[in-house]
Amino acid sequence: MLYMGNVNRAIFWFFIPFVLFIYVAYRVLDWQINLRYGEEQRLRMADIHLSNLRELNNVNCLIIGGSNSVFSLSAEQLSNQNDLNCYNLSLFQEGGSDNAYFNYITKISTDPLQIKKVFYSSYYAASQENFALRLERNKDKRPIEGKNDFSLVGQSLAYRLKYLIDYGTFYNLTTYPDPTERGDFNFDLFNGCDNSSVNDTFKLPIVDSSYTNWIVGNLTRLQNFFPNAEVYNILPSTLRMNITDQELHIFSKSLSKVLTDHSFRYIEQSAYPSKNVLCDATHHANSIGREMRTSELLSLLE
């Protein structure tokens, strides 16, 4: 009994406080790193986009999305078309949540009535794992402009361990350059592309009621804010090494029917041919891959 009493005291006075200390220390570290490399960069780029749009006249075309369209679509290249004057309003992680991103879009100075085309390219719509993650992040109701306050609840250590297995690091500690005057990623000021560790493991989502309600809901929000625009849902290019043509056909056909029934346009972009046109992820093109993907999008619009 004396032995058991000593064990209980050791657990109560040493083990439990030690575990709590480790957990709080992890949460503080996670908070500080996200503040420096996550929210801080997103806030800076969001402010630059708003400033750029105040300087641009006659914008009639917007690219909406996350990192896939930050890296992989070019508003400048799209604007080489005589009737398109585009801006890339994409933000990493699509602003953190749908509520934050779509509220942010409503703050642009451009007259919503003059927007004729909206290209919505969301990697969350192309990956089952990332779609589930988006639904989880949508529980966060903070705007992009909000502070990343410390919280005892956040991404778990298990998530970080998975990130380590997938990408070889617990965190993405990359600092990105400011966007160009049209909102494009500035590859001229970035030397961080390294496709050697690209790991293409994603699986296509299931087009069920949860997925349908989410994608149609987001497109409807865009259509309501830009009532004169043709709203396109773009299936982004990825390596797609782990899905068959049949799987892609079934998914794409189901998604196309849903969007057509709601009067939205759908474009399926081709897979990237190899890692050679990627930057640092299966859905992040380098400058060559961006030119290829944007050229294909232009051709599919004709």
N, C-alpha and C positions, 0 to 999 in steps of 0.2 A: 504493500500500500504506500509505503514511504517512497518507493521507486516511482510509482504512478503519480504521486503528488509532485515529485520533482519534474517529471516529464510534462505534466500539465502546466506547472509554473514556467518551465522553459518555453513551452508553446505560447503561453499568454504574454510573457514579458519580453521574449526575444524573437520568436519565429513570426508571429503575427505582425508586430511592429516592423520587422525587417521586410516582410512582404508588402506592407502598406507603404513603406519608404520607397521601395523599388518601383511600385506602381505610380506613386506620385512623381518620382523622379522621371520616369518614362513619359508621363503626361506633360510635365514641364518641358522636357526635351522636344517632344512631338509638337507642342504649342509653339515653341521658339523657332523650330525649323520651318513649320508651316507659315509662321508669320514672316520669315525672311524669304523663303523661296516659293511659297504658295500664294497666300492672300496678297502679300505686298506687290508681287509682280503683276498679279491680275488687276489690282487697283490702279497701278501705274499705267498699264496698257489700256485699261478702260478709259482713264482720263485722257490719254493721248488720242484715242479714237474719237472721243467727243470733241476734242479740240480740232482734230483734222477735219471732221465733218463741218465744223463751223467755217472752215476756210475753203471748202470745195463747193462749187456751184453746179447745179443741174444734175446731181446724182440721181439716177433712176434705177439703180440695180444694187442689191445688197447680197453679200455672202454671209450666212448665219451658221454658226457651228462652233465646234471645239477645236482641239489641237490638230485633228485631221485636216481641217480646212485652214487653220493657221499656217501649217507647213505646206499643204498640198494643193491649194487653189490660189490663183493670182487674180486680184481685181484689176491690176494693170493690164494683164494679158487679155482678160475678158473685155476690157475697155477699148481694145484695138478694133472691136466691131464698131461700125459707124453709129449704130443706134443704142449702144450700151455705154453707160458712164457709171462704173461700178466702184463700190467700196467694200473692203473685207472687214466686217464687224465681228469676226470670230474671236473668241476668248478661250484660253486654256480652261479645260474642264467645263466649258460652256457656262462660265460664271459661277460654278460651284453647285448651283441648283437651278431648276427651271424657273422658279419664282424670282430668284435674283437676276437671272439672265434676261428674262422677258420684261421685267420691270426696268432693267437697264436700257433695253432697246427703246423703250418709250421716251427716254430722255434725249434722244438724238435731236439735233436742231433741224435736220432735213425734213421738209414737208412730206408727211406720209403719203399724201395723195399723188405725189409725183413719182413714187416708186412703181416701176412697171414689172420688174422681175425680182423675186426673192429666191435664192438658192439655199435651202436648208440641208446641210450635210452634217449629220450627227453620227459619230462612231457608236454612241450608246444605242442607236437604232440598228446597228449591224452586229452586235456582240451580245450574246445571252448574259455573260458574266457582267459586262459593263452596264447593260440595261438594268439588271438587278441592283447594281451599285447606284445607278441614277435614282431609282425609286427610293433607295435608302437615304441618299443625300437630299432628296426633295423634302424630307422631314425638317430640314434646316430652313427656317423662314427668314433668315437674315438677308438683307440686300447686299450687293457687292460693295457698296459704300460703307457697310458696317465694319466694326473692328473685330478682329479675330481674338475674342476674349478667351482667357484661360477657362478650361472646363475639365472636370474629372472624367467626363465621358467623351470618347472619340474613337479614332481608328485603333483597333485592337493590335496587340503584339502579334497575334496570329496572322493578321493582314500584312503586317510588316515582314514577317517571316516568309510569307508567300511572295511578296514583292522582291525580297532578297533572292529567292529561288528563281523567279522569272527574269530578273534584271541584274542580279549580281550586286545589289546594294539595297539598303533599307529605305533610302530616300533618293529622289531626283534632286540633286543639289546644283542644277544648272541655272545660270543666270542668262536670260535671253535678251537680245537687243530690242530696242524700241521699234515698233512697226514703222513702215514707210508711210509716205503721205497718203497712199491709198489703202493703208491698213495691212499691207502684205508683210509676211515675215521677211526680215532683211538678212538674206544669206550672205551678203557681202561683209557683214559685221559679225558673222558667226562661224566659229571653227569647231563647233562641238558635235558635228555629225559623225557618228560611229555606228555603222550597221553590223559590226561583227557579232554583237550579242543579241541581235533581233530574234525574238522567240515568237513564232506565229502559232499560237495555241487556241485562238478564239473559236467559238462555235456560234452559228447563227441563232437568233432568237426564235421562239415559237410565236407565230402570229395568232395569239389567243386574245381574249377580251381585255386582259390587262395591258398587253402590248398595243392593241388597237386603240384603246381609249387614250393611252399616253401619246402615241404619235399623232393621232387625229386631233387631240387636244392642243398639242403644240402648234401644229400647222394652222388650226383654226384661230389661235391667238395671233399668229402672224397675219392671216388673211383679214382679221378684224381690224388690225392696226394699219395694214397697208391694203385698203379695200380695192384699189385699182391695179393691184399687182397679180401677175401669174405666180403662184407659189409652187415651187418644185421641191419635192423630197429627193435628195440625191443619196443613193447607196454608195458610200465612199469606196475608193480603191484600197485594197489590202493585198497581201501576198496570197491568202486563201489556199494555203498548202494542205490544210487539214479538212477541207470540205470538198465533196464531189460536185461535179456539174449538175447532177440530178438534185442534190440537196439545195444548191443555189437556185435552180429552176423552180423547185416547189416553193421555196421561201419567197422568191421574187414575184412569182405569179400570184401568190396569196396577198402579198403586200400591195402589189399593183392594183388588184381588184378592190381592196379596201380603200385605197386612195382615190381611185377613179370614181367609186361610188360616192365619195365626198367632194368630187370636183377638184381634186388636187392632181398635179402632174408628177410623174415618177420617172426617174432616170437611174438606170443601173450602170455604174461605171465598171470598167474592166479591172481585172486583177493586175497588180504590178508584176512585171515579168521576172524580176530577181531582186535580191538585196542591193544590187548596185545602184538602184534608183531611190533607195531609202536613206533616211537620215539616222534615226535612232529607235524606231519602232515600226511595226508592220503597217501602221496607218499614217506614218509621218514620212512624206517624200523629202528627198533632197531637192536642190534647185533643178536638176534634170528631170526627176520624177514629177515635180510640180508642173513643169512645162508640158510634159506628156499628158498628165491628167487634165490640165486646163484646156489643152488643145482638143482632147477627146470630148470634153464637155461642150466646147464650142461646136464641134462637128455634130453632136447629138441634138443640138438645138436647131439645126438647119432643116 
